[in-house]
Amino acid sequence: MKKFALIGAAGYIAPRHVKAIKDTGNTLTAFLDPFDSVGFIDSYFPQADYFREFERFDRHVDKLRHSGNKLDYISICSPNYFHDSHIRFALRNDCTAICEKPIVLNPWNIDALVQQEKESGQKVYNILQLRHHPVIIGLKEEVEKAGDKIYDIDLAYITSRGSWYHYSWKGDVQKSGGIATNIGIHFFDMLSWIFGDVKSIKVHVSDNNKASGYMELEKARIRWFLSIDENDLPQKIKEKGQRTYRSINIAGKELEFSEGFTDLHTVSYQNILAGTGYGLKDCRPSVDIAWRIRNEKPLGLTGDYHPLLTK
């Protein structure tokens, strides 16, 4: 049984990590979050030590290390801009780090973490759960069998957010990385994993609510559209009362993978515990893509732009 700590327990994604720790037969020893709405922990690890202040959490982890009861893993579910620091904290405490996406906001942060991995002798793993989805795995196998075939893809992801979003850290591009990073990073990871390295990137629109552009990979031409604005939802989705729309159209055929997400974090943890999880090298392409999108000058409605931009 491995001993875990968790940073960022009050966030949306933390329950999936806690469940994965439980499902893999391990224990949560301690957890940290400045917000104390963390009662869900009682259903999994009621004896875990809770800390609101990082300083007390830091001291506790250090005490465990010096008493011969050191932690094995630290899972990181904190806001994006804390990931780099919290990963370093894990490595300094002789722990393996398991971090949510995006692992960091800038490509050069990965270079520094690679060096710290070597110095600490520990590993950094990123949760790239879509790579474990059966439909996505099947698509990757199909693309590999097709050889040099080039695919035309339209990607749209609209997940409506209220005004709170812009007042939280997620609305601050310096903290979240903006729309492309905050809601697009897992799609960019999936696409580059399946269709290969980036050949070119163009951005047509980029603001606080949406981002859209065109990207060429080794085996794909992709028009992509990301938005948190409910006004961008297709009419048929609005009529159903839904606030989220996800579509990946590949060569005129819709990729359906709305099911099968329930246990993907547990599968990710199983692979990490077996030493076959996804590390710093694996997550670099998506970080590069999101960073380039964030720093590209928008071209406006020129060239091959996504159809939803006509709205």
TARANOR-V905885 format. One record per residue. RES is the residue in three letters. D_LAST is the distance of its C-alpha to the last C-alpha in Angstrom with 1 decimal. Layout:
RES;D_LAST + RES;D_LAST
This chain:
MET;53.6 + LYS;51.6 + LYS;51.0 + PHE;47.5 + ALA;46.1 + LEU;42.5 + ILE;40.6 + GLY;37.7 + ALA;38.8 + ALA;36.7 + GLY;33.3 + TYR;31.0 + ILE;32.1 + ALA;35.8 + PRO;36.9 + ARG;36.0 + HIS;38.3 + VAL;41.0 + LYS;40.9 + ALA;41.1 + ILE;44.1 + LYS;45.8 + ASP;44.9 + THR;46.4 + GLY;49.7 + ASN;49.5 + THR;49.8 + LEU;47.8 + THR;50.4 + ALA;48.5 + PHE;45.0 + LEU;43.4 + ASP;40.8 + PRO;41.0 + PHE;39.4 + ASP;41.9 + SER;39.6 + VAL;40.9 + GLY;43.0 + PHE;41.4 + ILE;43.8 + ASP;46.7 + SER;45.6 + TYR;46.1 + PHE;48.4 + PRO;49.9 + GLN;52.5 + ALA;50.1 + ASP;50.7 + TYR;47.9 + PHE;47.3 + ARG;45.1 + GLU;46.3 + PHE;45.8 + GLU;49.2 + ARG;51.0 + PHE;49.0 + ASP;49.9 + ARG;53.6 + HIS;53.5 + VAL;52.1 + ASP;54.7 + LYS;57.5 + LEU;56.5 + ARG;56.6 + HIS;60.1 + SER;61.5 + GLY;61.0 + ASN;58.2 + LYS;55.3 + LEU;51.8 + ASP;50.5 + TYR;46.8 + ILE;44.4 + SER;40.9 + ILE;38.2 + CYS;35.3 + SER;35.0 + PRO;32.0 + ASN;30.8 + TYR;32.6 + PHE;35.9 + HIS;35.9 + ASP;37.8 + SER;40.5 + HIS;40.9 + ILE;41.3 + ARG;44.0 + PHE;45.6 + ALA;45.9 + LEU;47.4 + ARG;49.8 + ASN;51.0 + ASP;51.7 + CYS;48.9 + THR;46.3 + ALA;42.8 + ILE;40.0 + CYS;36.7 + GLU;33.2 + LYS;30.2 + PRO;29.6 + ILE;33.3 + VAL;32.9 + LEU;30.3 + ASN;31.9 + PRO;33.5 + TRP;36.8 + ASN;37.2 + ILE;37.6 + ASP;40.4 + ALA;42.3 + LEU;42.0 + VAL;43.4 + GLN;46.4 + GLN;46.9 + GLU;46.7 + LYS;49.6 + GLU;51.6 + SER;51.2 + GLY;51.7 + GLN;48.9 + LYS;45.5 + VAL;41.9 + TYR;39.6 + ASN;35.9 + ILE;34.3 + LEU;32.1 + GLN;32.1 + LEU;29.6 + ARG;32.2 + HIS;34.4 + HIS;32.1 + PRO;33.8 + VAL;30.6 + ILE;29.7 + ILE;33.4 + GLY;33.4 + LEU;30.4 + LYS;32.2 + GLU;35.4 + GLU;33.6 + VAL;32.1 + GLU;35.6 + LYS;37.3 + ALA;35.0 + GLY;36.3 + ASP;34.4 + LYS;31.6 + ILE;28.1 + TYR;25.2 + ASP;21.5 + ILE;19.4 + ASP;15.9 + LEU;15.9 + ALA;13.5 + TYR;15.0 + ILE;13.6 + THR;16.6 + SER;16.3 + ARG;18.7 + GLY;20.3 + SER;21.4 + TRP;24.5 + TYR;22.7 + HIS;22.5 + TYR;26.2 + SER;27.4 + TRP;28.2 + LYS;25.0 + GLY;23.1 + ASP;25.6 + VAL;24.6 + GLN;28.4 + LYS;29.2 + SER;26.4 + GLY;25.2 + GLY;21.6 + ILE;18.7 + ALA;19.6 + THR;23.1 + ASN;22.9 + ILE;20.7 + GLY;20.5 + ILE;24.1 + HIS;25.3 + PHE;22.7 + PHE;23.7 + ASP;27.3 + MET;27.0 + LEU;25.3 + SER;27.9 + TRP;30.7 + ILE;29.9 + PHE;28.7 + GLY;30.8 + ASP;30.7 + VAL;27.9 + LYS;28.2 + SER;25.3 + ILE;22.3 + LYS;19.5 + VAL;16.9 + HIS;13.7 + VAL;12.5 + SER;15.0 + ASP;15.5 + ASN;17.0 + ASN;14.2 + LYS;12.6 + ALA;13.7 + SER;12.7 + GLY;14.9 + TYR;17.3 + MET;20.8 + GLU;23.8 + LEU;26.5 + GLU;29.9 + LYS;28.8 + ALA;25.0 + ARG;21.9 + ILE;19.1 + ARG;15.4 + TRP;14.6 + PHE;12.0 + LEU;13.6 + SER;12.6 + ILE;14.7 + ASP;12.2 + GLU;12.4 + ASN;9.3 + ASP;7.5 + LEU;10.0 + PRO;9.8 + GLN;11.4 + LYS;14.6 + ILE;15.0 + LYS;14.8 + GLU;17.3 + LYS;19.6 + GLY;19.7 + GLN;18.8 + ARG;17.3 + THR;17.1 + TYR;15.4 + ARG;17.0 + SER;16.7 + ILE;18.7 + ASN;18.8 + ILE;21.9 + ALA;22.7 + GLY;20.9 + LYS;22.6 + GLU;21.3 + LEU;23.4 + GLU;24.5 + PHE;26.0 + SER;25.2 + GLU;29.0 + GLY;31.8 + PHE;30.9 + THR;33.7 + ASP;36.4 + LEU;34.8 + HIS;36.0 + THR;39.4 + VAL;39.3 + SER;38.2 + TYR;41.3 + GLN;43.6 + ASN;42.7 + ILE;43.1 + LEU;46.5 + ALA;47.5 + GLY;46.7 + THR;44.0 + GLY;40.9 + TYR;38.2 + GLY;39.3 + LEU;38.3 + LYS;38.2 + ASP;35.8 + CYS;33.2 + ARG;33.2 + PRO;30.6 + SER;27.8 + VAL;29.0 + ASP;29.0 + ILE;25.4 + ALA;24.1 + TRP;26.3 + ARG;25.2 + ILE;21.4 + ARG;22.4 + ASN;24.4 + GLU;22.4 + LYS;21.0 + PRO;17.2 + LEU;16.7 + GLY;13.3 + LEU;11.3 + THR;14.5 + GLY;16.2 + ASP;15.2 + TYR;12.0 + HIS;10.3 + PRO;8.1 + LEU;5.8 + LEU;5.2 + THR;3.8 + LYS;0.0
